[in-house]
Amino acid sequence: MTQKKPDLATALIHHAYEPPAGFVAPQPAVHKASTVIFPNTAALRARNWKSKAGYTYGLHGTPTSFMLEERIATLEGGLQTLLVPSGLAAIALVDMALLKSGDEVLIPDNAYGPGKELARNELAGWGVTHRFYDAMDPGSLTAAIGPATKLVWLEAPGSVTMEFPDLPALLRVARERGVTTALDNTWGAGVAFDAFDLADGQGVDICMQALTKYPSGGGDVLMGSVTTRDEALHLKLKFTHMRMGWGVGANDAEALLRSLPSLPLRYAAHDATARTLAQWWATQPQVVQVLHPALPGSPGHAHWKAVCTQAAGLFSVVFDERFTAKQVDAFVDALRLFKLGYSWAGPVSLVVPYDLSSMREHPAWKGTLVRFSIGLESADALITDFEQALAASGLA
Ligand SMILES: *Cc1c(COP(=O)(O)O)cnc(C)c1O
């Protein structure tokens, strides 16, 4: 007599086997879900998606996303973190949660460009005005704050031009006027300085990061985070987060959980190599300025020194005006180890030439700027690459 097979369509879904509990491994499990199953109607009716006390729906959190949120909160020195699909989405979340028609937002002129574009387009369309201030002059922030100002963005250092602002001074200006502050902490990554405790126990209200950069470290994940210490502020952000439907994929969260333990080591390695290379450029006759906050002579170096112990593996050089943009492009194209592409903080060194006049209201330098993101290759190999590219492009 043969045993009859069960109804396969049902048996393969409602299977009786449960693996034993108690499995422990170095890497956390990856939970994937849109639907979360409740044990009974009472639990379903009592669901609470506002805290990590339980689960309601994949978009509102899984063990995997909760675990990553908690680790990013620790990295930033905050209490609560929200995850979004990119660093830019994290900027958008902060703007959308805190600004309504009639409000004004202040943004450093040297801030990450796409965040400025969001203010010029969508925010302007919704009746939110913006002003760009000079982050290197706290007086410029004082002058820009008006009765409609509801949010001050900070970024340290400035994107591409790398000027390091006096963060405690800017913070003081915003606090005196009772305006909420949000820092784009992508460069510091939670490692270089403590954004929630910059001076005298005072810190920013909101820390946002492109986890795409150092926390991922692979050049293969897009994700952003928004971290706070204040519960009311967190809930305000969380409601907008929920209404916008900005969830993150479990596989991306897994990649971040895998990369995070090596973040401090990688950051230190990128920092050490970048400083060596920035110092090398400082001795080269082709460039008029090396922009690296840890280098004496770079704009805001003293402000960097006052709050930072480390620096990211990122710096820019400004070529002398006598070199045309075309000549500088030829140098960039002659590089072999440095790959041409946006973003940074991965193992591969990257390079991008920038036209400053199209990026800043008041560019401080004439001439072509080239930004380097230093990967994990050896400093010697990267210097050899610079030397051969300068020679090959006739700039040596
Ligand atoms: C890359 C970056 C962002 C945006 O991150 P994405 O994940 O690429 O959207 C925001 N701010 C800074 C300073 C960045 O470098």
The ligand as an SDF file (V2000), in Angstrom:
LIG
                    3D

 15 15  0  0  0  0  0  0  0  0999 V2000
   26.1690   61.0080   -2.0320 C   0  0  0  0  0  0  0  0  0  0  0  0
   25.6810   62.0580   -1.1540 C   0  0  0  0  0  0  0  0  0  0  0  0
   24.3130   62.2240   -0.9190 C   0  0  0  0  0  0  0  0  0  0  0  0
   23.2460   61.4300   -1.6310 C   0  0  0  0  0  0  0  0  0  0  0  0
   23.3490   60.0570   -1.4650 O   0  0  0  0  0  0  0  0  0  0  0  0
   22.6920   59.0670   -2.5420 P   0  0  0  0  0  0  0  0  0  0  0  0
   22.5450   57.7900   -1.8090 O   0  0  0  0  0  0  0  0  0  0  0  0
   23.6330   59.0030   -3.7030 O   0  0  0  0  0  0  0  0  0  0  0  0
   21.3610   59.6570   -2.9210 O   0  0  0  0  0  0  0  0  0  0  0  0
   23.9330   63.2240   -0.0440 C   0  0  0  0  0  0  0  0  0  0  0  0
   24.8390   64.0170    0.5590 N   0  0  0  0  0  0  0  0  0  0  0  0
   26.1490   63.8770    0.3540 C   0  0  0  0  0  0  0  0  0  0  0  0
   27.1010   64.7780    1.0630 C   0  0  0  0  0  0  0  0  0  0  0  0
   26.6200   62.9050   -0.5180 C   0  0  0  0  0  0  0  0  0  0  0  0
   27.9220   62.7970   -0.7370 O   0  0  0  0  0  0  0  0  0  0  0  0
  1  2  1  0
  2  3  1  0
  2 14  2  0
  3  4  1  0
  3 10  2  0
  4  5  1  0
  5  6  1  0
  6  7  2  0
  6  8  1  0
  6  9  1  0
 10 11  1  0
 11 12  2  0
 12 13  1  0
 12 14  1  0
 14 15  1  0
M  END
$$$$
